[in-house]
Amino acid sequence: MAKTPTISYQFVDVPVNMQEIIKDLVQKNLEGKMDSYFKKIYTKNDTAEIRVEYIINKNKQGKRVGDFKFNYDGKLFKRSTGESWFKIIEDIPIHAFDHFKKHLSDQGEKPNRPKE
C-alpha cells in the first residue's frame, strides 16, 4: 500500500460548495503536482511522514485568504497569503502548492525523471 500524506483543514465563512471545490483541488495537487516529489521523500526515508494542514478564511476586508503548512520528514514549509488575497478562491491552494513544489526543488527534492 502506497503511503499518502495526512490532510487536515479548516474553513471559516466559506460556503459548503466552495469547500468541496477546495478539497478537490488540494487532492488533485497532491496526486498530480506532488506525487513524484512525495515518492522521493518516502523513498529516502521509509518512516517519513507528510502532513498538509490548511485554513481558508476571510481577512479583515472580507477577502479570501489561506494558510498552508506542509510538514515533510521533520521539516516545515509554510505558505500564507497574508495580507494579499485572491479574487478566485480556487487560486489559493494552487498558489500554495506551486510554492511548495518550488521549495522542494530548491531543497534538492526534485523527482527522479526517466531519461529519454
N, C-alpha and C positions, 0 to 999 in steps of 0.2 A: 504494500500500500504506500503510495507516494505521500510525502509529508506536505502539509498545507499550512499556510500562515493562520494564526488566530486573529479574528477580526472583532473589534468592538466599536460601537458607535453611539452617538447621542445626537438627537435633533431637537432644536429649540425653535418653536414657532415656524416649523416647516410643514407644509401640507403633506398629508399621507401619500398622495400620488407622487409628489416630488421626492419624498423619502425613498420610495421604491425605485425611482429612476436613479438616484444617487447610489443606492446599494448595488443596483445592476452595473452601473459604471465602475464602481470600485471592483466588483468581481471580474468584469471584463479586463480591467487594467491588470489585475493580479494574474489572470490567465493568459493575457496577450502580451503586454509590455514586460511584465516582471518574471514570468515563469522561468525563463532561461537564467536570469540573474539569481533567482532563489535556488534553482537546482545547483548552481555553482557553490552557493553558500552551504547548502546541505551536504554537498559532496566533500567540501573541505573539512566539515565538522559534522559528523552524523548525529550529534546531540544538539546541534544548533536549533534555536527557536526563533521564529519570526512572528512578530505581533504588529498589527496595524490598528491604531486607535484614531478615531476622528470625531470631531464635533462640528456640526454645521448650525449656525445661528444667525441672528441679526445683530449688526453693530448699533451704536447709538443713533445713527442716522437712518436706521431701518433697512440698511443694505445687507445682503447675504455675505457672510464671511465663513472661513473654515480653518480649523486647526487639525493638522495631521501629525501623528507621531509614528515613526517606523522604528521598531526595536528589532535588531537582527544580530544574532550571535553575540549578544552582550554589548552591542553598540547602539547608539540612538541617533536618529536623524529627525529633526522637527521641521515642519513647513507650515507656516501660518500666513494667512492672507493679511493679517494685522489690520492696519487701518485702510488698506486698499480693499476693494470689493469687486464683485463680478456682476455684471448685468445679467448674465446667463448662469444660473446656479450650477448647471452641469459642468461648467468650466472649472469649478473649484477642485474636484478630485482629479481631473485631467491635469491641471496645473501642478498639483501636489505630486502626482506620480511621475510627471516629466522631470521635476526637480530631484526626486528620489533616484530615478534612473540615472540622471547625470551625476549625482553624488556617488552612486555605486561605481559608475565608470571611472570617475576621478580617483576613487579609492582602489582601483585595480580589480574591481569585481566584474569586469566585462565578461560576458558569457563566452564560452568556447564555441567558435563557429567552424563548421567544416570548411576545408579549403576546396575551392572549385577547380 
